[in-house]
């Protein structure tokens, strides 16, 4: 059985599931995915997301605001801390830095990033990190805010071997998405080959980044098996082994009962 350690279930177009959320979850479980982490990207939509998934014991959630969320969106440490005390919440984020679209004025992203780590340390829950074109600043802030206390994961990893090693030194896990199946992802496959068994997670980032052979279509948690298959191939092991280690790492990091 597999675990999808990062997906956005509330963003999936349910048309292919007869417009029923329950059909999506049933389909996912039938595909051999036993647990999903539904990751928050927008605090304005967070209550609706939580309401949609709360009744499902096979779904955990995070609380936080994506670095690409609008700069003017309301945010406070107090509100995030309040959300994080819910038993359904197993992580803070996703948070981090994305300079790809915001090269000019990253200060507000950095401030929010720091606040998320502070909340994670306060409530003793791991933090989910998004980083794009911001490797050095991401690592600097993780160190400055003592993120090793809460730990967490670098999700949808696309950085260098050096970045991975620094992140793992801080106690972070590395999560591999469907990008690892792309033809132009040789550098990522090389890094993925070297990640220690006890630091590896897998994810879909649904509905985004569908893996080959579904690239260009909507992604879904059931497709996480393509990530596992690719990792098994490049790490010269079995899909069952990838499923086992990534599942065990997920439950250990996020404190979810298996």
C-alpha positions as CSV (number, residue, x, y, z in Angstrom):
1,X,0.0,0.0,0.0
2,X,1.1,3.5,-0.8
3,X,0.8,7.0,0.8
4,X,0.5,10.2,-1.1
5,X,2.4,12.6,1.1
6,X,1.3,15.8,-0.7
7,X,-1.9,16.5,-2.7
8,X,-4.5,19.2,-3.0
9,X,-7.7,17.2,-3.0
10,X,-9.9,20.3,-2.8
11,X,-8.4,21.5,-6.1
12,X,-9.2,18.4,-8.1
13,X,-11.8,18.7,-10.8
14,X,-14.3,16.0,-9.9
15,X,-15.9,15.8,-13.4
16,X,-14.1,12.5,-14.1
17,X,-15.5,11.1,-10.8
18,X,-19.1,11.9,-11.5
19,X,-18.7,15.1,-9.6
20,X,-18.6,13.2,-6.3
21,X,-15.7,13.6,-3.9
22,X,-16.4,10.3,-2.3
23,X,-15.9,8.6,-5.7
24,X,-12.4,10.2,-5.9
25,X,-11.5,8.8,-2.5
26,X,-12.9,5.4,-3.2
27,X,-11.0,5.2,-6.5
28,X,-7.8,6.2,-4.7
29,X,-8.2,3.6,-2.0
30,X,-9.0,0.9,-4.7
31,X,-5.7,1.9,-6.4
32,X,-3.7,0.9,-3.3
33,X,-3.2,4.4,-1.7
34,X,-4.1,4.0,1.9
35,X,-3.5,7.6,3.1
36,X,-3.3,11.1,1.7
37,X,-2.1,14.4,3.1
38,X,-4.3,17.2,1.8
39,X,-2.1,20.3,1.9
40,X,-3.3,23.9,2.5
41,X,-2.4,26.7,0.1
42,X,-4.9,29.4,1.0
43,X,-6.2,30.2,4.5
44,X,-9.3,31.8,3.0
45,X,-10.3,28.5,1.5
46,X,-9.0,26.4,4.4
47,X,-12.3,26.0,6.3
48,X,-14.0,24.6,3.1
49,X,-11.0,22.2,2.5
50,X,-11.2,21.0,6.1
51,X,-14.9,20.5,5.9
52,X,-14.6,18.4,2.7
53,X,-12.1,16.0,4.1
54,X,-12.7,15.9,7.9
55,X,-14.9,12.8,7.8
56,X,-12.3,10.7,6.1
57,X,-9.8,8.9,8.4
58,X,-7.6,8.1,5.4
59,X,-7.0,11.9,4.9
60,X,-4.8,14.2,7.1
61,X,-4.4,17.9,6.5
62,X,-1.9,20.7,6.9
63,X,-2.6,24.3,7.8
64,X,-0.7,27.1,6.0
65,X,-0.4,29.5,3.1
66,X,1.5,28.9,-0.1
67,X,4.3,31.4,-0.8
68,X,2.5,32.2,-4.0
69,X,-0.6,33.2,-2.2
70,X,-1.6,36.9,-2.7
71,X,0.6,39.3,-0.7
72,X,-2.6,41.0,0.5
73,X,-4.2,37.8,1.9
74,X,-4.9,38.1,5.6
75,X,-2.4,36.2,7.7
76,X,-1.5,36.1,11.4
77,X,0.5,33.8,13.6
78,X,-2.4,33.7,16.1
79,X,-4.8,32.4,13.5
80,X,-2.4,29.8,12.1
81,X,-1.6,28.6,15.6
82,X,-5.3,28.2,16.3
83,X,-5.8,26.2,13.1
84,X,-2.8,24.0,13.9
85,X,-4.3,22.8,17.2
86,X,-6.9,20.7,15.4
87,X,-6.2,17.0,15.7
88,X,-6.8,16.6,12.0
89,X,-3.8,18.9,11.3
90,X,-0.5,17.0,11.1
91,X,1.7,19.7,9.5
92,X,2.2,23.4,8.9
93,X,2.4,24.6,5.3
94,X,2.9,24.5,2.6
95,X,5.2,27.5,3.1
96,X,8.6,28.6,1.8
97,X,9.9,30.8,-0.9
98,X,9.1,31.1,-4.6
99,X,11.3,33.7,-6.4
100,X,10.4,32.5,-9.9
101,X,7.4,34.9,-10.0
102,X,8.5,37.2,-7.2
103,X,12.1,38.2,-7.8
104,X,11.7,41.9,-7.0
105,X,10.2,42.0,-3.5
106,X,10.6,38.7,-1.5
107,X,10.5,40.3,2.0
108,X,6.8,39.5,2.6
109,X,7.4,35.8,1.5
110,X,10.3,35.6,3.9
111,X,8.3,37.0,6.8
112,X,5.5,34.6,6.3
113,X,7.9,31.7,5.9
114,X,9.5,32.6,9.2
115,X,6.1,32.8,10.8
116,X,5.1,29.3,9.6
117,X,8.3,27.8,11.1
118,X,7.7,29.6,14.4
119,X,4.2,28.2,14.6
120,X,5.5,24.7,13.6
121,X,8.0,24.9,16.5
122,X,5.3,26.2,18.9
123,X,2.8,23.4,18.1
124,X,5.5,20.7,17.5
125,X,4.3,19.7,14.1
126,X,6.5,19.4,10.9
127,X,6.6,22.0,8.3
128,X,6.1,21.5,4.5
129,X,8.5,23.5,2.4
130,X,8.1,24.8,-1.1
131,X,11.2,26.3,-2.7
132,X,11.8,27.6,-6.2
133,X,14.7,29.7,-7.4
134,X,15.4,30.4,-3.7
135,X,17.7,27.7,-2.5
136,X,20.1,29.7,-0.4
137,X,17.5,31.9,1.3
138,X,15.4,28.8,2.0
139,X,18.2,27.1,3.8
140,X,19.3,30.3,5.6
141,X,15.8,30.8,7.0
142,X,15.4,27.2,8.0
143,X,18.6,27.5,10.0
144,X,17.9,30.9,11.5
145,X,14.4,29.9,12.7
146,X,15.7,26.6,14.1
147,X,13.6,24.5,11.8
148,X,15.5,21.4,12.9
149,X,13.3,21.5,16.1
150,X,10.1,20.8,14.1
151,X,11.6,19.0,11.1
152,X,9.6,18.5,8.0
153,X,9.9,17.9,4.3
154,X,11.1,19.6,1.1
155,X,8.2,18.8,-1.1
156,X,8.2,18.2,-4.8
157,X,12.0,18.2,-4.7
158,X,13.9,19.7,-7.7
159,X,17.0,21.1,-6.1
160,X,20.6,19.9,-6.1
161,X,22.4,17.1,-4.3
162,X,24.1,19.7,-2.1
163,X,20.7,21.3,-1.2
164,X,19.3,17.8,-0.3
165,X,22.3,17.1,1.9
166,X,21.9,20.4,3.8
167,X,18.2,19.9,4.2
168,X,18.6,16.3,5.5
169,X,21.3,17.6,8.0
170,X,18.5,19.8,9.4
171,X,16.3,16.7,9.8
172,X,14.2,17.2,6.7
173,X,12.9,14.5,4.5
174,X,12.9,14.7,0.7
175,X,9.7,14.2,-1.3
176,X,9.8,13.1,-4.9
177,X,6.9,13.9,-7.2
178,X,5.9,12.8,-10.7
179,X,8.6,15.2,-12.1
180,X,11.0,12.3,-11.6
181,X,9.3,10.5,-14.5
182,X,9.8,13.3,-17.0
183,X,12.3,12.8,-19.8
184,X,14.3,15.9,-18.9
185,X,14.6,15.0,-15.2
186,X,18.0,13.2,-15.3
187,X,19.5,15.5,-12.6
188,X,16.6,14.8,-10.3
189,X,16.8,11.1,-10.9
190,X,20.4,11.2,-9.9
191,X,19.6,12.9,-6.6
192,X,16.6,10.6,-6.0
193,X,18.9,7.6,-6.3
194,X,21.0,8.8,-3.4
195,X,18.4,9.7,-0.8
196,X,18.7,7.4,2.2
197,X,15.8,5.1,2.7
198,X,14.8,6.8,6.0
199,X,14.6,10.3,4.3
200,X,12.4,9.4,1.3
201,X,8.8,10.4,0.7
202,X,6.7,10.3,-2.4
203,X,3.8,12.5,-3.6
204,X,1.6,13.5,-6.5
205,X,1.0,17.3,-5.8
206,X,-2.4,16.6,-7.4
207,X,-3.9,18.0,-9.4
208,X,-0.6,19.3,-10.8
209,X,2.4,17.7,-12.3
210,X,0.9,14.5,-13.6
211,X,3.5,11.8,-14.2
212,X,4.3,10.0,-17.4
213,X,2.2,8.4,-18.9
214,X,-0.5,11.0,-17.8
215,X,1.5,14.1,-18.3
216,X,-0.6,17.0,-19.5
217,X,-3.7,15.6,-17.8
218,X,-5.1,16.2,-14.3
219,X,-3.1,14.5,-11.6
220,X,-4.7,12.4,-8.9
221,X,-3.4,10.5,-5.8
222,X,-3.8,7.1,-7.5
223,X,-1.0,8.1,-9.8
224,X,1.6,8.1,-7.0
225,X,2.3,4.5,-8.0
226,X,4.1,5.8,-11.1
227,X,6.5,7.7,-8.8
228,X,7.1,4.6,-6.8
229,X,7.8,2.5,-9.9
230,X,10.3,5.0,-11.3
231,X,12.1,5.3,-8.0
232,X,12.2,1.5,-7.7
233,X,13.8,1.4,-11.1
234,X,16.5,4.0,-10.5
235,X,17.2,2.7,-7.0
236,X,17.4,-0.9,-8.2
237,X,14.8,-2.1,-5.7
238,X,11.2,-3.2,-5.7
239,X,8.0,-1.1,-5.8
240,X,7.0,-2.8,-2.6
241,X,10.2,-1.6,-0.9
242,X,9.6,2.0,-2.0
243,X,6.0,1.8,-0.8
244,X,7.1,0.4,2.6
245,X,9.8,2.9,3.3
246,X,8.0,6.0,2.1
247,X,4.8,4.9,4.0
248,X,6.8,4.3,7.2
249,X,8.6,7.6,6.9
250,X,5.3,9.4,6.4
251,X,3.7,8.0,9.5
252,X,6.8,8.7,11.5
253,X,7.3,12.3,10.4
254,X,3.7,13.3,10.6
255,X,2.7,11.3,13.7
256,X,-0.1,9.6,11.9
257,X,-1.3,6.2,13.2
258,X,-0.7,3.6,10.6
